[in-house]
Amino acid sequence: MGVIDQRLGFGKTRVICADKLVRICRVPGKLRRSVSTYEGNFCIVRPWEVESDQKGDIIYTYTRHQAELMHTKGYLKDLES
C-alpha cells in the first residue's frame, strides 16, 4: 500500500509506501489505460525484484469512496501521518 506523493512525468510517480520507503513507481503498459494516478490517492505497489527499496509498479489505485471505507475500518493506519 502507498500514497501517491507527486507525479514526476513520463509515467512515473513518487509513492510513500506503508513500510516508510519512498519509491519511484510506474504503471505497467498493460494497465496504463485502466489505472489513473493522482496526488493523494491510495494505491497498491508491487516492488521490483531488483532495487526493491527504490522502485516499483502501481498495480491498482483506489477511488475516493473505497479509501474512505478503508479509513473507517482502520486499514490505513500505517499510511496516515
mmCIF file of the N, C-alpha and C atoms, coordinates in Angstrom:
data_MODEL
# 
_entry.id   MODEL 
# 
loop_
_atom_site.group_PDB 
_atom_site.id 
_atom_site.type_symbol 
_atom_site.label_atom_id 
_atom_site.label_alt_id 
_atom_site.label_comp_id 
_atom_site.label_asym_id 
_atom_site.label_entity_id 
_atom_site.label_seq_id 
_atom_site.pdbx_PDB_ins_code 
_atom_site.Cartn_x 
_atom_site.Cartn_y 
_atom_site.Cartn_z 
_atom_site.occupancy 
_atom_site.B_iso_or_equiv 
_atom_site.pdbx_formal_charge 
_atom_site.auth_seq_id 
_atom_site.auth_comp_id 
_atom_site.auth_asym_id 
_atom_site.auth_atom_id 
_atom_site.pdbx_PDB_model_num 
ATOM 1   N N  . MET A 1 1  ? 0.848   -1.182 0.000   1.00 0.00 ? 1  MET A N  1 
ATOM 2   C CA . MET A 1 1  ? 0.000   0.000  0.000   1.00 0.00 ? 1  MET A CA 1 
ATOM 3   C C  . MET A 1 1  ? 0.890   1.241  0.000   1.00 0.00 ? 1  MET A C  1 
ATOM 4   N N  . GLY A 1 2  ? 0.368   2.296  -0.558  1.00 0.00 ? 2  GLY A N  1 
ATOM 5   C CA . GLY A 1 2  ? 1.100   3.542  -0.583  1.00 0.00 ? 2  GLY A CA 1 
ATOM 6   C C  . GLY A 1 2  ? 0.193   4.704  -0.920  1.00 0.00 ? 2  GLY A C  1 
ATOM 7   N N  . VAL A 1 3  ? 0.741   5.920  -0.749  1.00 0.00 ? 3  VAL A N  1 
ATOM 8   C CA . VAL A 1 3  ? 0.048   7.152  -1.094  1.00 0.00 ? 3  VAL A CA 1 
ATOM 9   C C  . VAL A 1 3  ? 0.879   7.860  -2.162  1.00 0.00 ? 3  VAL A C  1 
ATOM 10  N N  . ILE A 1 4  ? 0.216   8.267  -3.236  1.00 0.00 ? 4  ILE A N  1 
ATOM 11  C CA . ILE A 1 4  ? 0.919   8.961  -4.306  1.00 0.00 ? 4  ILE A CA 1 
ATOM 12  C C  . ILE A 1 4  ? 1.269   10.363 -3.818  1.00 0.00 ? 4  ILE A C  1 
ATOM 13  N N  . ASP A 1 5  ? 2.563   10.656 -3.789  1.00 0.00 ? 5  ASP A N  1 
ATOM 14  C CA . ASP A 1 5  ? 3.058   11.926 -3.266  1.00 0.00 ? 5  ASP A CA 1 
ATOM 15  C C  . ASP A 1 5  ? 3.178   12.969 -4.371  1.00 0.00 ? 5  ASP A C  1 
ATOM 16  N N  . GLN A 1 6  ? 3.755   12.586 -5.507  1.00 0.00 ? 6  GLN A N  1 
ATOM 17  C CA . GLN A 1 6  ? 3.994   13.557 -6.569  1.00 0.00 ? 6  GLN A CA 1 
ATOM 18  C C  . GLN A 1 6  ? 4.079   12.830 -7.902  1.00 0.00 ? 6  GLN A C  1 
ATOM 19  N N  . ARG A 1 7  ? 3.504   13.453 -8.941  1.00 0.00 ? 7  ARG A N  1 
ATOM 20  C CA . ARG A 1 7  ? 3.648   12.936 -10.296 1.00 0.00 ? 7  ARG A CA 1 
ATOM 21  C C  . ARG A 1 7  ? 4.893   13.564 -10.895 1.00 0.00 ? 7  ARG A C  1 
ATOM 22  N N  . LEU A 1 8  ? 5.779   12.732 -11.407 1.00 0.00 ? 8  LEU A N  1 
ATOM 23  C CA . LEU A 1 8  ? 7.074   13.213 -11.875 1.00 0.00 ? 8  LEU A CA 1 
ATOM 24  C C  . LEU A 1 8  ? 7.143   13.403 -13.382 1.00 0.00 ? 8  LEU A C  1 
ATOM 25  N N  . GLY A 1 9  ? 6.194   12.874 -14.109 1.00 0.00 ? 9  GLY A N  1 
ATOM 26  C CA . GLY A 1 9  ? 6.227   12.970 -15.562 1.00 0.00 ? 9  GLY A CA 1 
ATOM 27  C C  . GLY A 1 9  ? 6.783   11.708 -16.172 1.00 0.00 ? 9  GLY A C  1 
ATOM 28  N N  . PHE A 1 10 ? 6.547   11.539 -17.482 1.00 0.00 ? 10 PHE A N  1 
ATOM 29  C CA . PHE A 1 10 ? 6.984   10.364 -18.219 1.00 0.00 ? 10 PHE A CA 1 
ATOM 30  C C  . PHE A 1 10 ? 6.438   9.073  -17.608 1.00 0.00 ? 10 PHE A C  1 
ATOM 31  N N  . GLY A 1 11 ? 5.235   9.146  -17.018 1.00 0.00 ? 11 GLY A N  1 
ATOM 32  C CA . GLY A 1 11 ? 4.585   7.960  -16.473 1.00 0.00 ? 11 GLY A CA 1 
ATOM 33  C C  . GLY A 1 11 ? 5.093   7.513  -15.116 1.00 0.00 ? 11 GLY A C  1 
ATOM 34  N N  . LYS A 1 12 ? 5.879   8.335  -14.458 1.00 0.00 ? 12 LYS A N  1 
ATOM 35  C CA . LYS A 1 12 ? 6.439   7.953  -13.161 1.00 0.00 ? 12 LYS A CA 1 
ATOM 36  C C  . LYS A 1 12 ? 5.845   8.805  -12.053 1.00 0.00 ? 12 LYS A C  1 
ATOM 37  N N  . THR A 1 13 ? 5.720   8.213  -10.875 1.00 0.00 ? 13 THR A N  1 
ATOM 38  C CA . THR A 1 13 ? 5.207   8.914  -9.703  1.00 0.00 ? 13 THR A CA 1 
ATOM 39  C C  . THR A 1 13 ? 6.060   8.560  -8.491  1.00 0.00 ? 13 THR A C  1 
ATOM 40  N N  . ARG A 1 14 ? 6.063   9.449  -7.516  1.00 0.00 ? 14 ARG A N  1 
ATOM 41  C CA . ARG A 1 14 ? 6.736   9.182  -6.249  1.00 0.00 ? 14 ARG A CA 1 
ATOM 42  C C  . ARG A 1 14 ? 5.672   8.748  -5.258  1.00 0.00 ? 14 ARG A C  1 
ATOM 43  N N  . VAL A 1 15 ? 5.870   7.571  -4.632  1.00 0.00 ? 15 VAL A N  1 
ATOM 44  C CA . VAL A 1 15 ? 4.878   6.978  -3.736  1.00 0.00 ? 15 VAL A CA 1 
ATOM 45  C C  . VAL A 1 15 ? 5.519   6.762  -2.368  1.00 0.00 ? 15 VAL A C  1 
ATOM 46  N N  . ILE A 1 16 ? 4.800   7.161  -1.310  1.00 0.00 ? 16 ILE A N  1 
ATOM 47  C CA . ILE A 1 16 ? 5.231   6.876  0.054   1.00 0.00 ? 16 ILE A CA 1 
ATOM 48  C C  . ILE A 1 16 ? 4.522   5.599  0.473   1.00 0.00 ? 16 ILE A C  1 
ATOM 49  N N  . CYS A 1 17 ? 5.288   4.546  0.700   1.00 0.00 ? 17 CYS A N  1 
ATOM 50  C CA . CYS A 1 17 ? 4.718   3.225  0.974   1.00 0.00 ? 17 CYS A CA 1 
ATOM 51  C C  . CYS A 1 17 ? 4.511   3.014  2.472   1.00 0.00 ? 17 CYS A C  1 
ATOM 52  N N  . ALA A 1 18 ? 3.779   1.963  2.808   1.00 0.00 ? 18 ALA A N  1 
ATOM 53  C CA . ALA A 1 18 ? 3.457   1.667  4.200   1.00 0.00 ? 18 ALA A CA 1 
ATOM 54  C C  . ALA A 1 18 ? 4.691   1.290  5.010   1.00 0.00 ? 18 ALA A C  1 
ATOM 55  N N  . ASP A 1 19 ? 5.746   0.805  4.362   1.00 0.00 ? 19 ASP A N  1 
ATOM 56  C CA . ASP A 1 19 ? 6.979   0.462  5.079   1.00 0.00 ? 19 ASP A CA 1 
ATOM 57  C C  . ASP A 1 19 ? 7.910   1.659  5.218   1.00 0.00 ? 19 ASP A C  1 
ATOM 58  N N  . LYS A 1 20 ? 7.363   2.874  5.026   1.00 0.00 ? 20 LYS A N  1 
ATOM 59  C CA . LYS A 1 20 ? 8.058   4.158  5.200   1.00 0.00 ? 20 LYS A CA 1 
ATOM 60  C C  . LYS A 1 20 ? 9.193   4.376  4.202   1.00 0.00 ? 20 LYS A C  1 
ATOM 61  N N  . LEU A 1 21 ? 9.160   3.692  3.067   1.00 0.00 ? 21 LEU A N  1 
ATOM 62  C CA . LEU A 1 21 ? 10.119  3.931  1.997   1.00 0.00 ? 21 LEU A CA 1 
ATOM 63  C C  . LEU A 1 21 ? 9.443   4.744  0.900   1.00 0.00 ? 21 LEU A C  1 
ATOM 64  N N  . VAL A 1 22 ? 10.224  5.600  0.262   1.00 0.00 ? 22 VAL A N  1 
ATOM 65  C CA . VAL A 1 22 ? 9.722   6.380  -0.870  1.00 0.00 ? 22 VAL A CA 1 
ATOM 66  C C  . VAL A 1 22 ? 10.218  5.697  -2.129  1.00 0.00 ? 22 VAL A C  1 
ATOM 67  N N  . ARG A 1 23 ? 9.291   5.292  -2.980  1.00 0.00 ? 23 ARG A N  1 
ATOM 68  C CA . ARG A 1 23 ? 9.643   4.586  -4.200  1.00 0.00 ? 23 ARG A CA 1 
ATOM 69  C C  . ARG A 1 23 ? 9.215   5.397  -5.424  1.00 0.00 ? 23 ARG A C  1 
ATOM 70  N N  . ILE A 1 24 ? 9.997   5.297  -6.490  1.00 0.00 ? 24 ILE A N  1 
ATOM 71  C CA . ILE A 1 24 ? 9.623   5.831  -7.783  1.00 0.00 ? 24 ILE A CA 1 
ATOM 72  C C  . ILE A 1 24 ? 8.892   4.703  -8.506  1.00 0.00 ? 24 ILE A C  1 
ATOM 73  N N  . CYS A 1 25 ? 7.625   4.930  -8.813  1.00 0.00 ? 25 CYS A N  1 
ATOM 74  C CA . CYS A 1 25 ? 6.796   3.864  -9.375  1.00 0.00 ? 25 CYS A CA 1 
ATOM 75  C C  . CYS A 1 25 ? 6.269   4.252  -10.741 1.00 0.00 ? 25 CYS A C  1 
ATOM 76  N N  . ARG A 1 26 ? 5.926   3.237  -11.498 1.00 0.00 ? 26 ARG A N  1 
ATOM 77  C CA . ARG A 1 26 ? 5.325   3.440  -12.810 1.00 0.00 ? 26 ARG A CA 1 
ATOM 78  C C  . ARG A 1 26 ? 4.134   2.503  -12.920 1.00 0.00 ? 26 ARG A C  1 
ATOM 79  N N  . VAL A 1 27 ? 3.258   2.779  -13.886 1.00 0.00 ? 27 VAL A N  1 
ATOM 80  C CA . VAL A 1 27 ? 2.135   1.902  -14.178 1.00 0.00 ? 27 VAL A CA 1 
ATOM 81  C C  . VAL A 1 27 ? 2.566   1.043  -15.367 1.00 0.00 ? 27 VAL A C  1 
ATOM 82  N N  . PRO A 1 28 ? 2.534   -0.289 -15.227 1.00 0.00 ? 28 PRO A N  1 
ATOM 83  C CA . PRO A 1 28 ? 2.933   -1.138 -16.354 1.00 0.00 ? 28 PRO A CA 1 
ATOM 84  C C  . PRO A 1 28 ? 2.064   -0.880 -17.581 1.00 0.00 ? 28 PRO A C  1 
ATOM 85  N N  . GLY A 1 29 ? 2.612   -1.109 -18.758 1.00 0.00 ? 29 GLY A N  1 
ATOM 86  C CA . GLY A 1 29 ? 1.928   -0.813 -20.006 1.00 0.00 ? 29 GLY A CA 1 
ATOM 87  C C  . GLY A 1 29 ? 0.589   -1.496 -20.158 1.00 0.00 ? 29 GLY A C  1 
ATOM 88  N N  . LYS A 1 30 ? 0.457   -2.708 -19.652 1.00 0.00 ? 30 LYS A N  1 
ATOM 89  C CA . LYS A 1 30 ? -0.789  -3.455 -19.754 1.00 0.00 ? 30 LYS A CA 1 
ATOM 90  C C  . LYS A 1 30 ? -1.913  -2.790 -18.962 1.00 0.00 ? 30 LYS A C  1 
ATOM 91  N N  . LEU A 1 31 ? -1.564  -2.086 -17.880 1.00 0.00 ? 31 LEU A N  1 
ATOM 92  C CA . LEU A 1 31 ? -2.561  -1.459 -17.011 1.00 0.00 ? 31 LEU A CA 1 
ATOM 93  C C  . LEU A 1 31 ? -2.669  0.048  -17.213 1.00 0.00 ? 31 LEU A C  1 
ATOM 94  N N  . ARG A 1 32 ? -1.894  0.615  -18.115 1.00 0.00 ? 32 ARG A N  1 
ATOM 95  C CA . ARG A 1 32 ? -1.788  2.062  -18.234 1.00 0.00 ? 32 ARG A CA 1 
ATOM 96  C C  . ARG A 1 32 ? -3.123  2.753  -18.517 1.00 0.00 ? 32 ARG A C  1 
ATOM 97  N N  . ARG A 1 33 ? -3.981  2.152  -19.304 1.00 0.00 ? 33 ARG A N  1 
ATOM 98  C CA . ARG A 1 33 ? -5.262  2.785  -19.628 1.00 0.00 ? 33 ARG A CA 1 
ATOM 99  C C  . ARG A 1 33 ? -6.292  2.647  -18.508 1.00 0.00 ? 33 ARG A C  1 
ATOM 100 N N  . SER A 1 34 ? -6.175  1.616  -17.681 1.00 0.00 ? 34 SER A N  1 
ATOM 101 C CA . SER A 1 34 ? -7.190  1.380  -16.662 1.00 0.00 ? 34 SER A CA 1 
ATOM 102 C C  . SER A 1 34 ? -6.838  1.968  -15.293 1.00 0.00 ? 34 SER A C  1 
ATOM 103 N N  . VAL A 1 35 ? -5.591  2.333  -15.058 1.00 0.00 ? 35 VAL A N  1 
ATOM 104 C CA . VAL A 1 35 ? -5.166  2.863  -13.759 1.00 0.00 ? 35 VAL A CA 1 
ATOM 105 C C  . VAL A 1 35 ? -4.803  4.333  -13.931 1.00 0.00 ? 35 VAL A C  1 
ATOM 106 N N  . SER A 1 36 ? -5.485  5.193  -13.175 1.00 0.00 ? 36 SER A N  1 
ATOM 107 C CA . SER A 1 36 ? -5.170  6.619  -13.221 1.00 0.00 ? 36 SER A CA 1 
ATOM 108 C C  . SER A 1 36 ? -4.515  7.022  -11.905 1.00 0.00 ? 36 SER A C  1 
ATOM 109 N N  . THR A 1 37 ? -3.490  7.856  -11.982 1.00 0.00 ? 37 THR A N  1 
ATOM 110 C CA . THR A 1 37 ? -2.740  8.247  -10.791 1.00 0.00 ? 37 THR A CA 1 
ATOM 111 C C  . THR A 1 37 ? -2.897  9.741  -10.553 1.00 0.00 ? 37 THR A C  1 
ATOM 112 N N  . TYR A 1 38 ? -3.305  10.094 -9.351  1.00 0.00 ? 38 TYR A N  1 
ATOM 113 C CA . TYR A 1 38 ? -3.429  11.488 -8.924  1.00 0.00 ? 38 TYR A CA 1 
ATOM 114 C C  . TYR A 1 38 ? -2.808  11.623 -7.544  1.00 0.00 ? 38 TYR A C  1 
ATOM 115 N N  . GLU A 1 39 ? -2.301  12.795 -7.236  1.00 0.00 ? 39 GLU A N  1 
ATOM 116 C CA . GLU A 1 39 ? -1.667  13.027 -5.944  1.00 0.00 ? 39 GLU A CA 1 
ATOM 117 C C  . GLU A 1 39 ? -2.676  12.823 -4.819  1.00 0.00 ? 39 GLU A C  1 
ATOM 118 N N  . GLY A 1 40 ? -2.267  12.116 -3.793  1.00 0.00 ? 40 GLY A N  1 
ATOM 119 C CA . GLY A 1 40 ? -3.119  11.861 -2.636  1.00 0.00 ? 40 GLY A CA 1 
ATOM 120 C C  . GLY A 1 40 ? -3.913  10.571 -2.714  1.00 0.00 ? 40 GLY A C  1 
ATOM 121 N N  . ASN A 1 41 ? -3.924  9.893  -3.868  1.00 0.00 ? 41 ASN A N  1 
ATOM 122 C CA . ASN A 1 41 ? -4.653  8.634  -3.987  1.00 0.00 ? 41 ASN A CA 1 
ATOM 123 C C  . ASN A 1 41 ? -3.894  7.506  -3.294  1.00 0.00 ? 41 ASN A C  1 
ATOM 124 N N  . PHE A 1 42 ? -4.640  6.549  -2.785  1.00 0.00 ? 42 PHE A N  1 
ATOM 125 C CA . PHE A 1 42 ? -4.050  5.352  -2.212  1.00 0.00 ? 42 PHE A CA 1 
ATOM 126 C C  . PHE A 1 42 ? -3.912  4.323  -3.316  1.00 0.00 ? 42 PHE A C  1 
ATOM 127 N N  . CYS A 1 43 ? -2.831  3.556  -3.268  1.00 0.00 ? 43 CYS A N  1 
ATOM 128 C CA . CYS A 1 43 ? -2.580  2.595  -4.333  1.00 0.00 ? 43 CYS A CA 1 
ATOM 129 C C  . CYS A 1 43 ? -1.892  1.359  -3.775  1.00 0.00 ? 43 CYS A C  1 
ATOM 130 N N  . ILE A 1 44 ? -1.894  0.308  -4.594  1.00 0.00 ? 44 ILE A N  1 
ATOM 131 C CA . ILE A 1 44 ? -1.160  -0.907 -4.281  1.00 0.00 ? 44 ILE A CA 1 
ATOM 132 C C  . ILE A 1 44 ? 0.119   -0.879 -5.105  1.00 0.00 ? 44 ILE A C  1 
ATOM 133 N N  . VAL A 1 45 ? 1.251   -1.072 -4.426  1.00 0.00 ? 45 VAL A N  1 
ATOM 134 C CA . VAL A 1 45 ? 2.556   -1.017 -5.079  1.00 0.00 ? 45 VAL A CA 1 
ATOM 135 C C  . VAL A 1 45 ? 3.200   -2.398 -4.997  1.00 0.00 ? 45 VAL A C  1 
ATOM 136 N N  . ARG A 1 46 ? 3.710   -2.866 -6.140  1.00 0.00 ? 46 ARG A N  1 
ATOM 137 C CA . ARG A 1 46 ? 4.487   -4.104 -6.153  1.00 0.00 ? 46 ARG A CA 1 
ATOM 138 C C  . ARG A 1 46 ? 5.946   -3.727 -6.381  1.00 0.00 ? 46 ARG A C  1 
ATOM 139 N N  . PRO A 1 47 ? 6.812   -3.893 -5.374  1.00 0.00 ? 47 PRO A N  1 
ATOM 140 C CA . PRO A 1 47 ? 8.235   -3.549 -5.542  1.00 0.00 ? 47 PRO A CA 1 
ATOM 141 C C  . PRO A 1 47 ? 8.890   -4.425 -6.606  1.00 0.00 ? 47 PRO A C  1 
ATOM 142 N N  . TRP A 1 48 ? 9.871   -3.858 -7.288  1.00 0.00 ? 48 TRP A N  1 
ATOM 143 C CA . TRP A 1 48 ? 10.627  -4.617 -8.273  1.00 0.00 ? 48 TRP A CA 1 
ATOM 144 C C  . TRP A 1 48 ? 11.512  -5.636 -7.568  1.00 0.00 ? 48 TRP A C  1 
ATOM 145 N N  . GLU A 1 49 ? 11.904  -6.679 -8.273  1.00 0.00 ? 49 GLU A N  1 
ATOM 146 C CA . GLU A 1 49 ? 12.813  -7.664 -7.690  1.00 0.00 ? 49 GLU A CA 1 
ATOM 147 C C  . GLU A 1 49 ? 14.209  -7.061 -7.514  1.00 0.00 ? 49 GLU A C  1 
ATOM 148 N N  . VAL A 1 50 ? 14.623  -6.248 -8.473  1.00 0.00 ? 50 VAL A N  1 
ATOM 149 C CA . VAL A 1 50 ? 15.900  -5.540 -8.383  1.00 0.00 ? 50 VAL A CA 1 
ATOM 150 C C  . VAL A 1 50 ? 15.590  -4.122 -7.913  1.00 0.00 ? 50 VAL A C  1 
ATOM 151 N N  . GLU A 1 51 ? 16.357  -3.572 -7.006  1.00 0.00 ? 51 GLU A N  1 
ATOM 152 C CA . GLU A 1 51 ? 16.143  -2.240 -6.437  1.00 0.00 ? 51 GLU A CA 1 
ATOM 153 C C  . GLU A 1 51 ? 14.763  -2.138 -5.793  1.00 0.00 ? 51 GLU A C  1 
ATOM 154 N N  . SER A 1 52 ? 14.378  -3.131 -5.013  1.00 0.00 ? 52 SER A N  1 
ATOM 155 C CA . SER A 1 52 ? 13.028  -3.187 -4.438  1.00 0.00 ? 52 SER A CA 1 
ATOM 156 C C  . SER A 1 52 ? 12.763  -2.079 -3.424  1.00 0.00 ? 52 SER A C  1 
ATOM 157 N N  . ASP A 1 53 ? 13.804  -1.495 -2.839  1.00 0.00 ? 53 ASP A N  1 
ATOM 158 C CA . ASP A 1 53 ? 13.589  -0.420 -1.874  1.00 0.00 ? 53 ASP A CA 1 
ATOM 159 C C  . ASP A 1 53 ? 13.527  0.953  -2.541  1.00 0.00 ? 53 ASP A C  1 
ATOM 160 N N  . GLN A 1 54 ? 13.713  1.026  -3.868  1.00 0.00 ? 54 GLN A N  1 
ATOM 161 C CA . GLN A 1 54 ? 13.697  2.307  -4.565  1.00 0.00 ? 54 GLN A CA 1 
ATOM 162 C C  . GLN A 1 54 ? 12.651  2.398  -5.666  1.00 0.00 ? 54 GLN A C  1 
ATOM 163 N N  . LYS A 1 55 ? 12.282  1.276  -6.287  1.00 0.00 ? 55 LYS A N  1 
ATOM 164 C CA . LYS A 1 55 ? 11.394  1.312  -7.445  1.00 0.00 ? 55 LYS A CA 1 
ATOM 165 C C  . LYS A 1 55 ? 10.299  0.269  -7.322  1.00 0.00 ? 55 LYS A C  1 
ATOM 166 N N  . GLY A 1 56 ? 9.189   0.519  -8.032  1.00 0.00 ? 56 GLY A N  1 
ATOM 167 C CA . GLY A 1 56 ? 8.085   -0.425 -8.008  1.00 0.00 ? 56 GLY A CA 1 
ATOM 168 C C  . GLY A 1 56 ? 7.066   -0.121 -9.096  1.00 0.00 ? 56 GLY A C  1 
ATOM 169 N N  . ASP A 1 57 ? 6.030   -0.949 -9.147  1.00 0.00 ? 57 ASP A N  1 
ATOM 170 C CA . ASP A 1 57 ? 4.942   -0.789 -10.097 1.00 0.00 ? 57 ASP A CA 1 
ATOM 171 C C  . ASP A 1 57 ? 3.649   -0.504 -9.344  1.00 0.00 ? 57 ASP A C  1 
ATOM 172 N N  . ILE A 1 58 ? 2.829   0.380  -9.876  1.00 0.00 ? 58 ILE A N  1 
ATOM 173 C CA . ILE A 1 58 ? 1.498   0.646  -9.314  1.00 0.00 ? 58 ILE A CA 1 
ATOM 174 C C  . ILE A 1 58 ? 0.534   -0.323 -9.986  1.00 0.00 ? 58 ILE A C  1 
ATOM 175 N N  . ILE A 1 59 ? -0.084  -1.171 -9.187  1.00 0.00 ? 59 ILE A N  1 
ATOM 176 C CA . ILE A 1 59 ? -0.966  -2.198 -9.706  1.00 0.00 ? 59 ILE A CA 1 
ATOM 177 C C  . ILE A 1 59 ? -2.422  -1.742 -9.697  1.00 0.00 ? 59 ILE A C  1 
ATOM 178 N N  . TYR A 1 60 ? -2.811  -0.971 -8.678  1.00 0.00 ? 60 TYR A N  1 
ATOM 179 C CA . TYR A 1 60 ? -4.217  -0.578 -8.525  1.00 0.00 ? 60 TYR A CA 1 
ATOM 180 C C  . TYR A 1 60 ? -4.284  0.721  -7.747  1.00 0.00 ? 60 TYR A C  1 
ATOM 181 N N  . THR A 1 61 ? -5.179  1.609  -8.122  1.00 0.00 ? 61 THR A N  1 
ATOM 182 C CA . THR A 1 61 ? -5.440  2.811  -7.337  1.00 0.00 ? 61 THR A CA 1 
ATOM 183 C C  . THR A 1 61 ? -6.881  2.755  -6.843  1.00 0.00 ? 61 THR A C  1 
ATOM 184 N N  . TYR A 1 62 ? -7.084  3.181  -5.626  1.00 0.00 ? 62 TYR A N  1 
ATOM 185 C CA . TYR A 1 62 ? -8.404  3.153  -5.007  1.00 0.00 ? 62 TYR A CA 1 
ATOM 186 C C  . TYR A 1 62 ? -9.153  4.447  -5.299  1.00 0.00 ? 62 TYR A C  1 
ATOM 187 N N  . THR A 1 63 ? -10.474 4.334  -5.441  1.00 0.00 ? 63 THR A N  1 
ATOM 188 C CA . THR A 1 63 ? -11.308 5.516  -5.600  1.00 0.00 ? 63 THR A CA 1 
ATOM 189 C C  . THR A 1 63 ? -11.457 6.203  -4.255  1.00 0.00 ? 63 THR A C  1 
ATOM 190 N N  . ARG A 1 64 ? -12.001 7.401  -4.264  1.00 0.00 ? 64 ARG A N  1 
ATOM 191 C CA . ARG A 1 64 ? -12.185 8.153  -3.019  1.00 0.00 ? 64 ARG A CA 1 
ATOM 192 C C  . ARG A 1 64 ? -13.123 7.406  -2.066  1.00 0.00 ? 64 ARG A C  1 
ATOM 193 N N  . HIS A 1 65 ? -14.184 6.833  -2.601  1.00 0.00 ? 65 HIS A N  1 
ATOM 194 C CA . HIS A 1 65 ? -15.139 6.103  -1.768  1.00 0.00 ? 65 HIS A CA 1 
ATOM 195 C C  . HIS A 1 65 ? -14.491 4.861  -1.146  1.00 0.00 ? 65 HIS A C  1 
ATOM 196 N N  . GLN A 1 66 ? -13.711 4.129  -1.917  1.00 0.00 ? 66 GLN A N  1 
ATOM 197 C CA . GLN A 1 66 ? -13.023 2.957  -1.393  1.00 0.00 ? 66 GLN A CA 1 
ATOM 198 C C  . GLN A 1 66 ? -12.027 3.346  -0.302  1.00 0.00 ? 66 GLN A C  1 
ATOM 199 N N  . ALA A 1 67 ? -11.329 4.459  -0.495  1.00 0.00 ? 67 ALA A N  1 
ATOM 200 C CA . ALA A 1 67 ? -10.364 4.913  0.507   1.00 0.00 ? 67 ALA A CA 1 
ATOM 201 C C  . ALA A 1 67 ? -11.064 5.326  1.798   1.00 0.00 ? 67 ALA A C  1 
ATOM 202 N N  . GLU A 1 68 ? -12.232 5.967  1.696   1.00 0.00 ? 68 GLU A N  1 
ATOM 203 C CA . GLU A 1 68 ? -12.972 6.341  2.900   1.00 0.00 ? 68 GLU A CA 1 
ATOM 204 C C  . GLU A 1 68 ? -13.436 5.106  3.664   1.00 0.00 ? 68 GLU A C  1 
ATOM 205 N N  . LEU A 1 69 ? -13.891 4.085  2.955   1.00 0.00 ? 69 LEU A N  1 
ATOM 206 C CA . LEU A 1 69 ? -14.297 2.844  3.618   1.00 0.00 ? 69 LEU A CA 1 
ATOM 207 C C  . LEU A 1 69 ? -13.117 2.168  4.313   1.00 0.00 ? 69 LEU A C  1 
ATOM 208 N N  . MET A 1 70 ? -11.961 2.143  3.665   1.00 0.00 ? 70 MET A N  1 
ATOM 209 C CA . MET A 1 70 ? -10.787 1.537  4.286   1.00 0.00 ? 70 MET A CA 1 
ATOM 210 C C  . MET A 1 70 ? -10.333 2.347  5.490   1.00 0.00 ? 70 MET A C  1 
ATOM 211 N N  . HIS A 1 71 ? -10.493 3.669  5.440   1.00 0.00 ? 71 HIS A N  1 
ATOM 212 C CA . HIS A 1 71 ? -10.120 4.522  6.562   1.00 0.00 ? 71 HIS A CA 1 
ATOM 213 C C  . HIS A 1 71 ? -11.028 4.257  7.770   1.00 0.00 ? 71 HIS A C  1 
ATOM 214 N N  . THR A 1 72 ? -12.344 4.119  7.531   1.00 0.00 ? 72 THR A N  1 
ATOM 215 C CA . THR A 1 72 ? -13.267 3.885  8.646   1.00 0.00 ? 72 THR A CA 1 
ATOM 216 C C  . THR A 1 72 ? -13.058 2.511  9.267   1.00 0.00 ? 72 THR A C  1 
ATOM 217 N N  . LYS A 1 73 ? -12.620 1.539  8.471   1.00 0.00 ? 73 LYS A N  1 
ATOM 218 C CA . LYS A 1 73 ? -12.373 0.196  9.007   1.00 0.00 ? 73 LYS A CA 1 
ATOM 219 C C  . LYS A 1 73 ? -10.980 0.062  9.624   1.00 0.00 ? 73 LYS A C  1 
ATOM 220 N N  . GLY A 1 74 ? -10.130 1.083  9.469   1.00 0.00 ? 74 GLY A N  1 
ATOM 221 C CA . GLY A 1 74 ? -8.828  1.092  10.118  1.00 0.00 ? 74 GLY A CA 1 
ATOM 222 C C  . GLY A 1 74 ? -7.704  0.441  9.344   1.00 0.00 ? 74 GLY A C  1 
ATOM 223 N N  . TYR A 1 75 ? -7.862  0.246  8.034   1.00 0.00 ? 75 TYR A N  1 
ATOM 224 C CA . TYR A 1 75 ? -6.821  -0.387 7.240   1.00 0.00 ? 75 TYR A CA 1 
ATOM 225 C C  . TYR A 1 75 ? -5.693  0.562  6.856   1.00 0.00 ? 75 TYR A C  1 
ATOM 226 N N  . LEU A 1 76 ? -5.892  1.861  6.987   1.00 0.00 ? 76 LEU A N  1 
ATOM 227 C CA . LEU A 1 76 ? -4.914  2.830  6.519   1.00 0.00 ? 76 LEU A CA 1 
ATOM 228 C C  . LEU A 1 76 ? -4.120  3.477  7.651   1.00 0.00 ? 76 LEU A C  1 
ATOM 229 N N  . LYS A 1 77 ? -4.041  2.835  8.793   1.00 0.00 ? 77 LYS A N  1 
ATOM 230 C CA . LYS A 1 77 ? -3.320  3.420  9.928   1.00 0.00 ? 77 LYS A CA 1 
ATOM 231 C C  . LYS A 1 77 ? -1.834  3.559  9.644   1.00 0.00 ? 77 LYS A C  1 
ATOM 232 N N  . ASP A 1 78 ? -1.245  2.657  8.859   1.00 0.00 ? 78 ASP A N  1 
ATOM 233 C CA . ASP A 1 78 ? 0.179   2.728  8.557   1.00 0.00 ? 78 ASP A CA 1 
ATOM 234 C C  . ASP A 1 78 ? 0.521   3.897  7.645   1.00 0.00 ? 78 ASP A C  1 
ATOM 235 N N  . LEU A 1 79 ? -0.438  4.345  6.837   1.00 0.00 ? 79 LEU A N  1 
ATOM 236 C CA . LEU A 1 79 ? -0.162  5.385  5.852   1.00 0.00 ? 79 LEU A CA 1 
ATOM 237 C C  . LEU A 1 79 ? -0.492  6.789  6.332   1.00 0.00 ? 79 LEU A C  1 
ATOM 238 N N  . GLU A 1 80 ? -1.169  6.925  7.435   1.00 0.00 ? 80 GLU A N  1 
ATOM 239 C CA . GLU A 1 80 ? -1.535  8.256  7.923   1.00 0.00 ? 80 GLU A CA 1 
ATOM 240 C C  . GLU A 1 80 ? -0.362  8.842  8.693   1.00 0.00 ? 80 GLU A C  1 
ATOM 241 N N  . SER A 1 81 ? -0.151  10.134 8.501   1.00 0.00 ? 81 SER A N  1 
ATOM 242 C CA . SER A 1 81 ? 0.982   10.780 9.185   1.00 0.00 ? 81 SER A CA 1 
ATOM 243 C C  . SER A 1 81 ? 0.527   11.611 10.350  1.00 0.00 ? 81 SER A C  1 
# 
